[in-house]
Amino acid sequence: MKTVVALIFGGKSAEHEVSLRSAKNIADALDKESFVPVLIGISKEGSWYRFPDMNVFQSTKVVDSALPPNAEPVALISLQGKPVLYSLKDQSKTSVDVAFPILHGTMGEDGTIQGLFKMVQLPFVGCGVWSSAAGMDKEVMKRLLVEAKIPNARYMLLTPFKNISYAEITTQLGSPFFIKPANAGSSVGVHKIKNADEFVTKLKDSFQFDNKVLAEEFVQGREIECSVMGHNHAPQASLPGEIIPQHEFYSYEAKYVDDNGALLKIPAEMTAEQVQNLQTLAKKTYQVMGCDGLTRVDFFMKANGDIFVNEINTIPGFTKISMYPKMWEAAGVSYKDLITKLIHFGLEKYQEEQKLKTSYLD
């Protein structure tokens, strides 16, 4: 019997459009002999719809005011202890076996959707509630990395209620420095700051995406990434890849708008010892952050070989040019096989969690 996979994409996030591109690739690559895909798009307004075919991906977004006529409003519920998609159109019910969330950014990558899956007892691909939330919040992530003695860039926390001047930041972190929303991805709201005037204007933009913004020291070095997958106790690391931005840094435009915004070199040109050290640090970061299933770990590597963790991404991109699947392809894992492995990890994790008691008296 084939496994029914709910591919969930879109959502109330600044990365909504990227999510649709990732979801289309996964739907195309899914092994149809083993899995039956169910396409679930969450609109920018937060409404849930089931789509019967791939035509949904002809649009760049899902919005309530411009839905295709075959969009079916649905809700994910638990019925007699089993997860089902409930049609708000005709009250029909569709059983699902596992969810594959492809919701980049807020309301998807931050533990919120994972909590819903847990509530309705639906197995799912990727990290759990806590690790998703901690990985999404860059300040919390940095606290955990510091405690684990994993090298990362120095930072200061900025909030609308905590006035820190440009002079204070440059005294602590030097110039230039970066500012970035604590809870955002795909370089949304990220700016390289070189002077006081720029700081004032760009900080306003960053605060549009989160009430916590990090000021982070500029680390001069190569941008190296490593894909990790597997259960937390036994992670596997891919060959590393290098991003060579053609813009001033690897901005949203460089990632998704400009086709020539960055050069991707996979595998990265590194010595065998450097590769091993980076893979070891990637797996340690994965375990410290409580990750399970998949995560991409991003690094800076200085000219002297020192490695710093930049951040982790618990739902990395799956577009045609995304680093996560490409690095696994370089390690001999095809896109199709990668998707299958990730689904199986999710099912295995759920089975292990089912062995835990949920009642004291029974």
CORHUWO-V658530 format. One record per run of one state. SS is the DSSP state (hx for helix, st for strand, lp for the rest). FROM is the first residue (numbers start at 1). TO is the last residue. If there is no record, write none. Layout:
BEGIN
<<SS/FROM/TO> <SS/FROM/TO>>
END
This chain:
BEGIN
<<lp/1/2> <st/3/10> <lp/11/15> <hx/16/29> <lp/30/34> <st/35/42> <lp/43/47> <st/48/51> <lp/52/53> <hx/54/58> <lp/59/63> <hx/64/66> <lp/67/71> <st/72/79> <lp/80/81> <st/82/87> <lp/88/92> <st/93/95> <lp/96/97> <st/98/102> <lp/103/111> <hx/112/119> <lp/120/122> <st/123/124> <lp/125/128> <hx/129/136> <lp/137/137> <hx/138/147> <lp/148/151> <st/152/152> <lp/153/154> <st/155/159> <lp/160/161> <st/162/162> <lp/163/165> <hx/166/173> <lp/174/176> <st/177/181> <lp/182/190> <st/191/193> <lp/194/195> <hx/196/206> <lp/207/211> <st/212/217> <lp/218/221> <st/222/230> <lp/231/231> <hx/232/234> <lp/235/235> <st/236/237> <lp/238/240> <st/241/245> <lp/246/251> <hx/252/257> <lp/258/261> <st/262/266> <lp/267/271> <hx/272/288> <lp/289/292> <st/293/301> <lp/302/306> <st/307/313> <lp/314/322> <hx/323/330> <lp/331/334> <hx/335/353> <lp/354/362>>
END
